[in-house]
Amino acid sequence: MGAFHAYDIRGIYGKDFDKDTVYKVGFFIPRLLATDKVIVGRDVRQSSPEIHEWLVKGITDAGADVYDLGLSTTPMVYFATAKYGFKASVQITASHNPKEYNGLKVSGENALPIGLDNGLGQIQEWMEKGESIVPNRRKGERKDMDVREEYLKFLLGYKEDYSALKIGMDVSNGMAALFVRDIFGDAPLYLYDELDGTFPNHEANPLIPENVADLKKLVAENGCDVGVIYDGDADRVMFVDEKSRFISPDLMIAVLGHYFFGEKGEKGIVLQDIRSSKAVGEYLEPMGAEMHTWRVGRAYAARKLRELGGIYGGELAGHYYFRDFFYSDSGLLASLIILNVVSRMKREGVTLSALIDRIAKYRNSGEINFRLEHKAQAMDAVRDYFIGKEKPSAYYDFDGYRVEFEDWWFNIRPSNTEPYLRFICEARTQELLDRKVAEATEIIGTFD
């Protein structure tokens, strides 16, 4: 059962989970979510057709009908789930993971995420206890469902005039390829916009620097105003400025404020994850934003944004959530809105790099990963050491610890999906940042 994680079911197909696992998950979903119809979509990975076959078999053996979207972005599944009032959906995808991985992202009513603590854990328990699986006498049916054009129309409603922009776009051979040319036309300079589940050019994870290298080169060689890169299932997007500098995705939460608080004149809550730069709130609050900090991951962020009635939110990992998209995340929608801002700024004589420099007032370490067994003890030791030296101005004790001081802050948290302790630090000067990172690294090293 090593494929069950906090947010989804994911792992190397044939090793961490197999068709038997998929069948059982499919069989139990209608019971878990009290429904007789389930939307199913899939990405283009080589194992997705087999997983699709056994997932459909499990759902229909349970007596529920499958509404099959076929090849889909993950946000398209969210769109269909919420818009048409379904109580359950599954996207077959491993998102940004390497080609040998695959998985299942399960959503409930209103496209709210079903994670380990609100449903997947129950399915895992039923499977571990050998819960009886007896096919229903009324076998469900598989029905084709096509929402592509309607979803495309929804996305195009956010598109403004990009004619002033020269855009470089890396589609990562992922699911955004279903839409990019219909949305952006032939004007952008495209990389890897063919669907290919073997990801022959680079892994579909824009957070790894080597995967953004080709986009940076494209931007530099062609004088692009902005570079855009999507992950494998198109629920995340990241950006490169006109100087070919990768932009930390949390800073784009601040950029989005120009659309919602500037162009649209809204006031209200913006959600950020516990790793977000302090600069984001400092930039947005004068615009009318009320910042709220919460846990990492869609399983927590989408629910919290809905609970708060927030306008939008974002994460360091490049997820952006929108009230007007059922409190869900969409890489394509986020890119449309951000390109609106970049285009308007260019007409005002402001480059993307200049805009980011206005926002980013701190030096940031980025996430540093430590592989170790005694995560909890190491986290406590780091927290206690720094609190013992300096009085914090803010303290958060969910998803690890975030401790803020006058001139710097840190977050230390265990990964929900990998065997790592993650540390991130930010300070007003490079010298202060280097010193704090060195102190934390020394403490964590004693638990290795």
Backbone torsions as a table, in degrees:
resi	resn	phi	psi	omega
1	MET	NA	23.7	-177.4
2	GLY	-66.9	-6.5	-178.2
3	ALA	-88.5	-8.8	180.0
4	PHE	-83.0	120.3	-178.7
5	HIS	-126.4	178.9	-175.5
6	ALA	-59.6	-36.6	-172.3
7	TYR	-104.8	-27.0	-172.7
8	ASP	-162.8	-173.1	172.0
9	ILE	-107.9	121.7	-173.2
10	ARG	-158.2	144.0	177.1
11	GLY	172.3	-171.3	176.9
12	ILE	-76.6	121.4	-177.2
13	TYR	-71.4	131.6	-176.2
14	GLY	94.7	-9.5	178.4
15	LYS	-123.1	-59.6	-179.3
16	ASP	-82.1	-26.7	173.8
17	PHE	-157.0	162.5	-176.0
18	ASP	-142.2	-171.5	-175.9
19	LYS	-64.8	-28.2	177.1
20	ASP	-66.8	-43.0	175.4
21	THR	-59.6	-46.6	-178.0
22	VAL	-61.5	-44.0	179.3
23	TYR	-59.4	-45.3	-178.1
24	LYS	-66.6	-41.0	176.8
25	VAL	-59.3	-46.3	177.9
26	GLY	-59.6	-41.5	-178.8
27	PHE	-64.9	-37.1	-174.9
28	PHE	-85.8	-18.7	-176.9
29	ILE	-59.5	-47.1	179.2
30	PRO	-59.0	-36.8	178.2
31	ARG	-69.0	-44.9	-178.1
32	LEU	-60.8	-43.8	-172.8
33	LEU	-103.9	10.3	173.2
34	ALA	51.1	58.8	-177.7
35	THR	-145.0	157.2	176.8
36	ASP	-115.9	17.3	174.8
37	LYS	-149.5	135.9	-174.0
38	VAL	-134.9	129.2	173.0
39	ILE	-80.6	138.4	177.1
40	VAL	-131.2	131.3	172.0
41	GLY	-129.5	170.0	-179.2
42	ARG	-151.6	153.6	173.5
43	ASP	-90.1	-170.6	-169.2
44	VAL	-100.6	12.7	179.2
45	ARG	-61.1	153.4	-174.8
46	GLN	-64.5	-28.0	179.7
47	SER	-87.3	-7.4	-175.2
48	SER	-63.2	-39.4	178.3
49	PRO	-59.9	-41.7	178.8
50	GLU	-67.3	-42.9	177.8
51	ILE	-61.8	-41.5	177.9
52	HIS	-58.8	-45.7	-179.4
53	GLU	-57.8	-46.2	-175.3
54	TRP	-80.4	-28.1	174.0
55	LEU	-66.7	-46.4	178.4
56	VAL	-61.1	-41.8	179.2
57	LYS	-61.2	-43.4	179.5
58	GLY	-63.8	-44.7	-178.3
59	ILE	-64.9	-46.1	-177.3
60	THR	-70.8	-32.7	175.3
61	ASP	-65.3	-25.5	176.8
62	ALA	-79.1	-4.6	178.3
63	GLY	95.2	5.5	-179.4
64	ALA	-100.8	153.2	176.9
65	ASP	-88.9	144.6	175.7
66	VAL	-103.3	127.1	173.4
67	TYR	-102.5	105.7	-165.2
68	ASP	-95.6	115.4	178.0
69	LEU	-83.9	-12.8	-175.1
70	GLY	70.0	-146.7	179.3
71	LEU	-64.8	128.3	-171.5
72	SER	-148.8	150.4	161.9
73	THR	-76.8	155.9	176.6
74	THR	-61.3	-43.8	177.8
75	PRO	-61.2	-29.1	177.0
76	MET	-64.8	-34.5	175.7
77	VAL	-66.3	-42.3	176.8
78	TYR	-59.8	-44.3	-179.1
79	PHE	-57.8	-50.6	-178.8
80	ALA	-64.0	-39.5	-178.3
81	THR	-61.5	-50.9	-175.4
82	ALA	-75.7	-43.2	-175.1
83	LYS	-65.0	-35.9	-175.7
84	TYR	-103.1	11.2	170.4
85	GLY	71.3	28.8	176.6
86	PHE	-77.2	151.1	178.3
87	LYS	-99.6	-3.6	-178.7
88	ALA	-155.5	141.9	171.9
89	SER	-152.4	157.3	177.2
90	VAL	-137.8	128.8	169.5
91	GLN	-106.5	126.5	176.7
92	ILE	-86.0	109.1	-177.7
93	THR	-167.6	154.3	167.7
94	ALA	-115.4	20.2	173.2
95	SER	55.0	-111.0	-173.4
96	HIS	-96.5	-0.5	-174.7
97	ASN	-71.7	162.9	179.1
98	PRO	-59.0	166.8	-168.3
99	LYS	-61.5	-27.3	-177.9
100	GLU	-77.4	-9.0	178.7
101	TYR	-87.7	156.8	167.2
102	ASN	-157.1	178.6	-177.2
103	GLY	-177.8	-174.9	-178.7
104	LEU	-133.1	122.2	172.4
105	LYS	-102.8	117.1	-175.0
106	VAL	-104.9	134.4	176.6
107	SER	-126.6	153.4	177.8
108	GLY	-109.2	-155.8	-178.9
109	GLU	-58.3	142.5	-176.5
110	ASN	62.5	21.9	179.7
111	ALA	61.7	22.8	178.1
112	LEU	-72.0	138.5	-175.1
113	PRO	-68.6	141.4	174.1
114	ILE	-106.6	108.8	-180.0
115	GLY	-108.3	-168.5	-175.5
116	LEU	-63.1	-34.6	-174.1
117	ASP	-92.0	0.6	176.5
118	ASN	-136.6	30.4	175.1
119	GLY	158.4	-49.9	-178.6
120	LEU	-63.5	-32.8	176.8
121	GLY	-63.9	-35.0	177.6
122	GLN	-67.3	-42.6	176.6
123	ILE	-62.1	-42.3	178.3
124	GLN	-59.9	-42.1	179.0
125	GLU	-64.8	-43.8	177.7
126	TRP	-59.5	-40.8	-179.9
127	MET	-68.0	-42.7	-178.6
128	GLU	-67.3	-31.7	179.8
129	LYS	-86.4	-0.1	179.5
130	GLY	68.5	37.5	178.5
131	GLU	-52.0	136.9	-174.9
132	SER	-61.3	136.4	175.2
133	ILE	-120.0	104.5	179.2
134	VAL	-121.1	113.1	-178.6
135	PRO	-53.7	138.1	-179.5
136	ASN	-66.9	144.1	178.4
137	ARG	-63.6	-29.5	175.5
138	ARG	-96.3	98.4	-179.0
139	LYS	-75.6	134.9	179.2
140	GLY	-71.0	168.8	-179.9
141	GLU	-114.9	153.2	171.6
142	ARG	-98.7	125.7	-177.5
143	LYS	-124.6	133.5	176.5
144	ASP	-69.3	140.2	177.9
145	MET	-135.0	126.8	-176.3
146	ASP	-120.2	109.3	177.8
147	VAL	-117.6	9.3	-173.3
148	ARG	-57.0	-50.6	-176.5
149	GLU	-65.5	-36.4	179.6
150	GLU	-69.3	-39.1	177.7
151	TYR	-67.1	-40.6	177.7
152	LEU	-60.8	-43.5	178.6
153	LYS	-60.5	-41.0	177.3
154	PHE	-60.0	-46.9	-179.4
155	LEU	-63.7	-43.3	-177.8
156	LEU	-64.1	-21.5	176.2
157	GLY	-63.8	-15.7	179.4
158	TYR	-99.9	-5.9	-174.6
159	LYS	-80.3	129.7	174.6
160	GLU	-110.0	-159.6	-175.4
161	ASP	-86.3	112.3	178.9
162	TYR	-104.5	13.5	-173.0
163	SER	-63.6	-22.5	179.3
164	ALA	-80.6	-11.2	-174.0
165	LEU	-100.0	142.9	166.0
166	LYS	-104.6	114.8	-170.8
167	ILE	-112.1	131.2	167.5
168	GLY	-101.4	137.0	-173.1
169	MET	-139.6	120.3	177.4
170	ASP	-105.9	115.5	-175.8
171	VAL	-92.8	-5.1	173.7
172	SER	61.1	21.7	-176.1
173	ASN	57.8	21.7	-175.8
174	GLY	-102.6	-166.9	-167.9
175	MET	-71.9	-17.0	175.0
176	ALA	-61.0	-19.4	177.7
177	ALA	-60.8	-20.3	176.7
178	LEU	-63.7	-22.8	-169.5
179	PHE	-128.7	-22.4	-164.6
180	VAL	-59.3	-42.4	-178.1
181	ARG	-71.9	-32.0	176.1
182	ASP	-69.2	-27.9	-179.6
183	ILE	-87.9	-51.2	-170.2
184	PHE	-100.4	-9.1	179.7
185	GLY	72.2	-157.0	-176.3
186	ASP	-97.1	0.7	-176.5
187	ALA	-67.5	-43.2	179.6
188	PRO	-63.0	155.4	171.1
189	LEU	-88.8	112.0	-172.0
190	TYR	-94.7	144.2	166.4
191	LEU	-121.2	133.3	166.6
192	TYR	53.7	52.7	-178.7
193	ASP	-99.4	18.5	172.9
194	GLU	-99.0	136.4	176.3
195	LEU	-65.6	125.4	179.7
196	ASP	-157.6	104.9	-175.9
197	GLY	-71.9	-0.4	173.1
198	THR	-91.9	-7.0	180.0
199	PHE	45.7	65.5	-171.4
200	PRO	-71.3	-17.2	-174.6
201	ASN	-97.8	-42.8	172.2
202	HIS	-165.9	160.3	175.8
203	GLU	-62.0	151.0	-173.8
204	ALA	-87.1	45.5	180.0
205	ASN	-124.8	98.9	-176.4
206	PRO	-70.0	-8.4	178.5
207	LEU	-77.4	-15.5	177.5
208	ILE	-89.6	119.2	-172.2
209	PRO	-52.0	-39.6	-176.3
210	GLU	-64.2	-24.6	179.9
211	ASN	-77.4	-13.3	179.4
212	VAL	-101.5	-3.5	-174.1
213	ALA	-59.8	-42.1	-178.4
214	ASP	-66.4	-38.0	178.1
215	LEU	-66.2	-43.4	178.1
216	LYS	-58.5	-42.2	179.3
217	LYS	-64.2	-43.6	178.9
218	LEU	-59.7	-45.3	-180.0
219	VAL	-62.7	-45.1	-177.9
220	ALA	-66.2	-43.8	-174.7
221	GLU	-74.3	-22.4	-174.8
222	ASN	-114.0	5.5	178.3
223	GLY	61.5	40.4	-179.1
224	CYS	-71.8	150.6	175.2
225	ASP	-79.7	-25.2	-175.8
226	VAL	-161.3	146.9	172.0
227	GLY	-116.0	139.9	-177.8
228	VAL	-124.6	135.4	177.8
229	ILE	-138.4	131.3	-179.3
230	TYR	-103.6	158.0	174.8
231	ASP	-89.5	-171.1	-171.0
232	GLY	-66.3	-36.4	-177.2
233	ASP	-109.2	6.6	172.2
234	ALA	69.0	23.7	172.1
235	ASP	-94.2	-5.9	178.5
236	ARG	-128.7	154.1	176.3
237	VAL	-148.0	147.5	178.0
238	MET	-138.2	168.7	-168.2
239	PHE	-137.4	154.0	174.2
240	VAL	-123.9	136.6	179.3
241	ASP	-82.7	-179.8	-174.6
242	GLU	-69.8	-11.6	174.6
243	LYS	-94.7	10.2	-178.7
244	SER	66.0	26.5	175.1
245	ARG	-92.3	130.2	175.0
246	PHE	-69.5	134.2	-178.2
247	ILE	-98.3	125.0	176.8
248	SER	-56.4	124.8	-171.9
249	PRO	-59.3	-27.1	179.4
250	ASP	-65.4	-29.6	179.5
251	LEU	-65.9	-23.6	178.5
252	MET	-71.5	-17.3	171.9
253	ILE	-61.1	-39.1	177.9
254	ALA	-69.8	-40.3	178.7
255	VAL	-59.9	-40.9	179.4
256	LEU	-58.8	-25.3	179.4
257	GLY	-60.8	-29.7	179.0
258	HIS	-64.3	-29.3	177.6
259	TYR	-80.0	-52.1	-172.7
260	PHE	-75.7	-42.0	-177.2
261	PHE	-94.6	-27.6	179.0
262	GLY	-85.4	-71.5	-176.6
263	GLU	-65.5	-43.6	-174.7
264	LYS	-90.1	-14.2	176.9
265	GLY	66.8	30.4	-178.4
266	GLU	-85.4	162.9	171.2
267	LYS	-135.8	139.1	178.2
268	GLY	157.8	-163.3	-170.3
269	ILE	-84.3	136.0	170.7
270	VAL	-120.4	131.4	-178.8
271	LEU	-98.5	134.7	173.5
272	GLN	-129.6	156.0	177.7
273	ASP	-85.9	169.8	-169.8
274	ILE	-67.6	-10.4	179.7
275	ARG	-96.2	-3.5	-170.9
276	SER	-67.7	146.8	177.7
277	SER	-59.8	141.8	175.4
278	LYS	-62.5	-23.8	-179.5
279	ALA	-64.0	-27.0	-177.4
280	VAL	-62.2	-52.1	179.3
281	GLY	-65.1	-39.0	-179.9
282	GLU	-63.5	-30.4	178.9
283	TYR	-80.4	-38.2	-172.8
284	LEU	-85.4	-32.1	-174.9
285	GLU	-59.1	-40.3	176.1
286	PRO	-63.6	-19.6	178.5
287	MET	-80.2	-17.2	-177.0
288	GLY	118.1	11.7	179.7
289	ALA	-86.7	142.3	169.6
290	GLU	-108.8	109.7	-173.4
291	MET	-80.4	138.9	175.5
292	HIS	-132.3	128.2	-178.4
293	THR	-100.9	135.8	-177.6
294	TRP	-146.9	-176.6	-175.0
295	ARG	-67.2	160.2	178.8
296	VAL	-80.7	138.5	171.3
297	GLY	111.5	143.8	-179.6
298	ARG	-56.8	-37.5	-178.1
299	ALA	-56.7	-27.0	-179.8
300	TYR	-103.2	-42.2	-172.6
301	ALA	-66.8	-45.9	-177.4
302	ALA	-62.7	-41.2	179.0
303	ARG	-67.6	-41.5	-178.3
304	LYS	-67.6	-40.7	179.3
305	LEU	-61.9	-41.1	177.4
306	ARG	-65.2	-44.3	-180.0
307	GLU	-59.0	-40.0	-178.1
308	LEU	-81.7	-16.3	-172.8
309	GLY	67.0	33.4	-177.1
310	GLY	-71.8	163.2	-179.5
311	ILE	-80.7	-48.3	178.7
312	TYR	-161.5	172.6	177.9
313	GLY	-157.8	171.7	-179.9
314	GLY	-157.9	168.8	-178.1
315	GLU	-134.2	159.1	176.0
316	LEU	-59.9	-26.1	-177.4
317	ALA	-81.5	-0.9	176.8
318	GLY	95.1	12.5	171.3
319	HIS	-86.4	138.5	175.3
320	TYR	-133.0	126.2	-173.5
321	TYR	-108.9	142.8	-174.8
322	PHE	-133.5	131.2	175.6
323	ARG	-52.5	-42.4	-175.2
324	ASP	-82.8	5.6	170.1
325	PHE	-121.6	45.9	176.6
326	PHE	58.7	32.4	-179.5
327	TYR	59.2	25.2	-178.7
328	SER	-108.1	173.3	-176.9
329	ASP	-104.9	145.6	177.7
330	SER	-151.3	120.7	178.0
331	GLY	-66.0	-39.7	-179.7
332	LEU	-66.7	-43.5	178.7
333	LEU	-63.3	-44.5	178.9
334	ALA	-60.5	-41.1	-178.7
335	SER	-67.3	-37.1	177.5
336	LEU	-60.5	-47.3	-177.1
337	ILE	-67.9	-41.8	-179.4
338	ILE	-67.2	-38.7	176.6
339	LEU	-66.0	-31.2	172.4
340	ASN	-57.2	-46.1	-178.6
341	VAL	-66.5	-45.9	-178.4
342	VAL	-61.6	-40.9	179.4
343	SER	-64.1	-45.2	179.9
344	ARG	-64.4	-40.5	178.6
345	MET	-62.9	-39.9	179.9
346	LYS	-62.8	-40.1	178.6
347	ARG	-64.2	-23.2	177.3
348	GLU	-92.4	2.7	177.9
349	GLY	85.8	17.4	-178.4
350	VAL	-110.5	120.5	177.4
351	THR	-78.5	163.9	178.3
352	LEU	-63.4	-39.8	-179.9
353	SER	-63.6	-38.3	178.9
354	ALA	-66.1	-38.6	177.4
355	LEU	-63.8	-44.8	179.9
356	ILE	-65.3	-37.5	178.7
357	ASP	-65.5	-29.1	174.2
358	ARG	-65.7	-33.9	-174.5
359	ILE	-83.9	-49.6	-169.9
360	ALA	-78.9	98.0	-177.6
361	LYS	-105.5	6.3	-176.6
362	TYR	-127.9	158.8	169.8
363	ARG	-91.0	133.8	-172.5
364	ASN	-125.8	139.0	-177.7
365	SER	-79.9	-19.6	-166.2
366	GLY	70.9	167.8	-179.8
367	GLU	-72.8	127.4	177.1
368	ILE	-109.4	127.6	-175.6
369	ASN	-102.9	134.0	176.0
370	PHE	-121.7	124.0	178.0
371	ARG	-91.6	113.3	180.0
372	LEU	-158.4	162.1	-175.9
373	GLU	-84.9	-44.0	-170.7
374	HIS	-91.9	68.6	-174.2
375	LYS	-66.3	-47.5	-175.0
376	ALA	-61.2	-44.2	-179.6
377	GLN	-65.0	-39.6	178.9
378	ALA	-65.6	-41.8	178.1
379	MET	-60.1	-46.8	-179.3
380	ASP	-63.0	-39.0	-178.2
381	ALA	-65.4	-42.4	178.5
382	VAL	-64.7	-46.7	178.7
383	ARG	-58.4	-50.3	-175.8
384	ASP	-64.1	-36.3	179.8
385	TYR	-62.4	-49.7	-175.5
386	PHE	-74.5	-35.9	177.5
387	ILE	-68.2	-29.9	177.6
388	GLY	-69.7	-22.0	-178.2
389	LYS	-94.2	-27.5	-169.2
390	GLU	-152.6	139.4	-179.7
391	LYS	-77.3	125.2	-179.0
392	PRO	-74.7	151.7	175.1
393	SER	-93.6	-18.6	175.6
394	ALA	-155.7	149.5	-176.2
395	TYR	-146.0	127.5	177.5
396	TYR	-124.1	131.8	-176.7
397	ASP	-120.9	31.7	169.6
398	PHE	-112.5	153.3	-178.2
399	ASP	53.1	53.3	-173.0
400	GLY	80.6	-145.6	-179.9
401	TYR	-128.4	138.3	165.1
402	ARG	-120.5	122.2	-178.2
403	VAL	-124.1	123.6	-177.6
404	GLU	-109.0	138.9	175.4
405	PHE	-123.1	179.7	-173.5
406	GLU	-59.7	-43.7	-173.4
407	ASP	-114.8	3.4	-178.2
408	TRP	-164.2	168.3	175.1
409	TRP	-154.6	164.2	174.2
410	PHE	-144.0	155.6	170.2
411	ASN	-127.8	133.5	175.3
412	ILE	-130.7	128.1	-172.4
413	ARG	-153.4	149.6	174.5
414	PRO	-80.7	141.2	175.0
415	SER	-65.2	141.1	176.2
416	ASN	-84.2	-13.5	-174.3
417	THR	-124.9	-11.8	-176.5
418	GLU	-138.4	160.5	-175.8
419	PRO	-80.5	54.3	-175.1
420	TYR	-128.3	151.6	164.8
421	LEU	-101.8	128.3	-175.0
422	ARG	-109.0	133.9	-179.1
423	PHE	-128.0	133.9	175.5
424	ILE	-137.0	141.6	-175.0
425	CYS	-140.8	148.8	-179.9
426	GLU	-142.1	140.9	-178.1
427	ALA	-148.5	162.7	-177.5
428	ARG	-72.9	-24.0	179.1
429	THR	-130.1	155.1	178.9
430	GLN	-65.5	-37.7	-179.5
431	GLU	-62.1	-44.1	179.1
432	LEU	-66.0	-41.8	178.6
433	LEU	-60.4	-48.7	-178.3
434	ASP	-59.5	-40.0	-178.6
435	ARG	-65.8	-44.3	-177.7
436	LYS	-69.1	-38.8	177.7
437	VAL	-64.8	-40.9	179.4
438	ALA	-63.5	-42.0	179.1
439	GLU	-63.6	-44.8	179.8
440	ALA	-65.0	-41.9	-179.5
441	THR	-61.6	-40.4	179.1
442	GLU	-62.7	-43.1	179.9
443	ILE	-65.1	-48.7	-178.6
444	ILE	-61.9	-34.9	-179.7
445	GLY	-61.0	-23.8	179.4
446	THR	-73.8	-11.0	-179.8
447	PHE	-105.5	4.5	-177.3
448	ASP	-69.0	NA	NA
